[in-house]
Amino acid sequence: MSARATLATAARVLTQLRHDHRTLALLLVVPCVLMSLLAWVFEGTPTFDHVGAPLLGVFPFVVMFLVTSVATLRERTSGTLERLLTMPIGKLDFLLGYALAFGALAVLQAALATGLALFVLGLDVAGPSWLLLVVAVLDALLGLALGLFVSAFARTEFQAVQFLPAVVLPQFLLCGLLVPRDGLTTVLHVVSDVLPLSYAVDAMTAVTTTAEVGSTVWVDLGVVAGCILLALSLGAATLRRRTS
């Protein structure tokens, strides 16, 4: 692993994204638009305060998963990754560079969406606002890491998009957002316990409903952070130079 190679990869990715206005809009504008639509739909009801914070983490998670899985696959199908790996750069350097670049955008994405939700849309949060931002950033990074990981198993960009319902929708259905996890059947509850988005939503819900930051929140955040590191490690182990 080389810090110089990692930073060089991150700089290259950020330079490419700076000229890709559509991707920047998808990353930075779409989560804000979705939060605004959610507040508009539930205007005048307490529903937005109940579901707004969990969805503040889910929206960036989905967007980052989609963008990073497609972007990483494009590097492989275009031959860029194969050319890069002939140079003194390893797979982990490549993935960490991507994670660093998109991680910076994830922080900006989460900051914009959180600021909009709190100060414009009037989201009522019982806990500290800064912790809401931390959870939103971790959710975006989780989507990033999973997107980098699953891109290794796709051969085309269409296949990468197909992983979205396969990986994201089960987590969305079982994370406790639609039905409390305690109300799930035993089998579904066990499955939800191994899905990282469940812990992200639990942390968001706790920040929304309780003023005190308990140990449970930190445990949830620790699980999410561990899943991020695990996904990046698995991504480095399974990343191929090119599609066959």
C-alpha positions in Angstrom: 0.0 0.0 0.0 1.3 3.4 -1.0 -0.1 6.7 0.4 1.2 8.5 -2.7 -0.5 6.2 -5.1 -3.8 6.4 -3.1 -3.7 10.2 -3.1 -2.9 10.3 -6.8 -5.8 8.0 -7.5 -8.1 10.2 -5.4 -6.9 13.4 -7.2 -7.5 11.8 -10.6 -11.1 10.7 -9.7 -11.9 14.1 -8.3 -10.6 15.8 -11.4 -12.8 13.5 -13.6 -15.9 14.2 -11.4 -15.3 17.9 -11.5 -16.1 17.8 -15.3 -18.9 15.3 -14.9 -21.8 17.6 -14.0 -24.5 14.9 -14.3 -22.8 12.7 -11.7 -22.2 15.7 -9.4 -25.9 16.5 -9.6 -26.8 12.9 -8.8 -24.5 12.9 -5.8 -25.2 16.3 -4.4 -28.6 17.5 -5.7 -30.8 14.4 -5.8 -30.7 13.6 -2.0 -31.7 17.2 -1.3 -34.5 17.0 -3.9 -35.8 13.7 -2.4 -35.7 15.1 1.2 -37.7 18.2 -0.1 -40.3 16.0 -1.8 -40.6 13.9 1.4 -41.2 17.0 3.5 -43.7 18.3 0.9 -45.6 15.0 0.8 -46.0 14.9 4.6 -46.5 18.6 5.1 -48.6 19.4 8.1 -48.2 15.9 9.6 -45.7 14.5 12.1 -44.7 11.8 9.7 -41.7 13.7 8.3 -40.2 14.0 11.8 -40.5 10.2 12.2 -39.1 9.0 8.9 -37.1 12.0 7.7 -34.0 11.2 9.7 -33.8 7.5 8.7 -34.3 8.4 5.1 -31.7 11.1 5.4 -29.3 8.2 5.7 -31.0 5.9 3.2 -31.0 8.3 0.3 -27.2 9.0 0.2 -26.6 5.3 0.8 -28.5 4.4 -2.4 -27.0 7.2 -4.5 -23.5 6.4 -3.5 -23.9 2.7 -4.1 -25.2 3.3 -7.6 -22.6 5.9 -8.6 -19.5 4.1 -7.2 -20.5 0.6 -8.5 -20.9 2.0 -12.1 -17.9 4.3 -11.9 -15.5 1.5 -10.7 -16.8 -0.9 -13.4 -16.2 1.7 -16.0 -12.6 1.9 -15.0 -12.3 -1.8 -15.6 -14.3 -2.1 -18.9 -12.4 0.9 -20.4 -9.0 -0.8 -19.6 -8.0 2.1 -17.3 -7.6 -0.2 -14.3 -5.5 -2.7 -16.2 -3.2 0.1 -17.3 -3.0 1.5 -13.8 -2.1 -1.8 -12.3 0.9 -2.1 -14.6 2.3 0.8 -12.6 3.4 0.7 -9.0 -0.2 0.8 -7.7 -2.0 -2.0 -5.9 -5.7 -2.9 -5.8 -6.0 -1.5 -2.3 -4.4 1.8 -3.4 -6.9 2.0 -6.2 -9.9 1.3 -4.0 -8.8 3.5 -1.2 -8.2 6.3 -3.7 -11.7 5.9 -4.9 -13.0 5.7 -1.4 -11.1 8.9 -0.4 -12.5 10.8 -3.4 -16.0 9.7 -3.1 -15.8 9.9 0.7 -15.0 13.7 0.4 -18.2 14.0 -1.8 -20.1 11.9 0.7 -19.2 14.4 3.5 -20.4 17.3 1.3 -23.5 15.3 0.2 -24.5 14.5 3.8 -23.8 18.1 5.0 -26.0 19.6 2.3 -28.9 17.1 2.9 -28.6 17.4 6.7 -28.4 21.2 6.6 -31.5 21.3 4.3 -33.5 19.0 6.5 -32.7 20.8 9.7 -32.7 24.4 8.8 -35.0 24.7 5.8 -37.4 21.8 6.0 -37.7 21.9 9.8 -36.8 18.4 10.7 -37.2 18.0 14.5 -34.4 16.1 16.1 -34.2 15.4 19.8 -30.5 14.5 19.8 -27.4 16.5 18.8 -27.4 17.7 15.2 -23.8 17.0 14.7 -24.4 13.3 15.4 -27.1 13.3 12.7 -24.5 14.5 10.3 -22.0 11.8 11.4 -24.6 9.0 10.9 -25.5 10.4 7.4 -21.8 10.5 6.4 -21.3 6.9 7.6 -24.5 5.8 5.7 -23.1 7.4 2.5 -19.7 5.7 3.0 -21.5 2.4 3.5 -23.2 2.8 0.2 -19.8 3.7 -1.3 -18.0 0.7 0.1 -20.7 -1.8 -0.9 -20.8 -0.3 -4.4 -17.0 -0.7 -4.8 -17.4 -4.3 -3.6 -20.2 -5.5 -5.8 -18.7 -3.8 -8.9 -16.2 -6.7 -9.0 -19.0 -9.1 -9.8 -20.5 -7.2 -12.8 -19.3 -7.3 -16.4 -21.4 -4.4 -17.7 -22.8 -1.2 -16.3 -26.3 -2.6 -16.7 -25.3 -5.6 -14.5 -23.9 -3.2 -11.9 -27.3 -1.4 -11.8 -29.0 -4.7 -11.4 -27.2 -5.1 -8.0 -29.2 -2.2 -6.7 -32.4 -4.1 -6.1 -30.5 -7.2 -5.1 -28.4 -5.5 -2.5 -30.2 -2.4 -1.4 -34.0 -3.2 -1.5 -33.8 -6.2 1.0 -31.9 -3.9 3.4 -34.5 -1.2 2.9 -37.4 -3.6 3.6 -35.8 -5.1 6.7 -34.0 -2.2 8.2 -36.9 -1.2 10.5 -38.0 1.8 8.5 -41.3 0.3 7.2 -42.0 -2.1 10.0 -40.2 -2.1 13.4 -37.6 -4.8 13.5 -39.1 -6.2 16.7 -42.3 -6.9 14.8 -40.6 -9.0 12.2 -40.7 -12.8 12.2 -37.8 -14.6 13.8 -36.2 -15.5 10.5 -36.5 -12.0 9.1 -35.3 -10.5 12.3 -32.2 -12.7 12.2 -31.6 -11.6 8.6 -32.0 -7.9 9.5 -29.4 -8.4 12.2 -26.7 -9.1 9.7 -27.6 -6.3 7.3 -25.6 -3.1 8.0 -28.4 -0.7 7.0 -30.4 -1.9 10.0 -27.8 -0.5 12.3 -27.6 2.8 10.4 -31.4 3.3 10.6 -31.4 2.3 14.3 -28.7 5.0 15.0 -30.7 7.6 13.0 -33.9 6.7 14.9 -32.2 7.0 18.2 -30.7 10.4 17.4 -34.2 11.6 16.3 -36.1 10.4 19.4 -33.7 10.7 22.3 -31.8 13.6 23.6 -29.1 11.5 25.3 -26.5 9.7 23.2 -26.5 6.2 24.7 -24.0 3.4 24.2 -26.3 1.7 21.8 -25.8 4.5 19.2 -22.1 4.1 19.4 -22.4 0.3 19.0 -24.6 0.8 15.9 -22.1 3.3 14.4 -19.2 0.9 15.2 -21.0 -1.9 13.3 -21.6 0.4 10.3 -17.9 1.5 10.3 -16.8 -2.2 10.6 -19.0 -3.1 7.6 -17.4 -0.3 5.6 -13.9 -1.6 6.3 -14.9 -5.1 5.6 -16.5 -4.2 2.3 -13.4 -2.3 1.2 -11.2 -5.2 2.2 -13.3 -7.7 0.3 -13.4 -5.3 -2.7 -9.6 -5.2 -2.8 -9.5 -9.0 -2.7 -12.0 -9.6 -5.4 -11.2 -6.7 -7.8 -10.3 -7.8 -11.3 -8.1 -6.0 -13.7 -10.7 -6.2 -16.5 -13.9 -7.8 -17.4 -13.7 -11.1 -19.3 
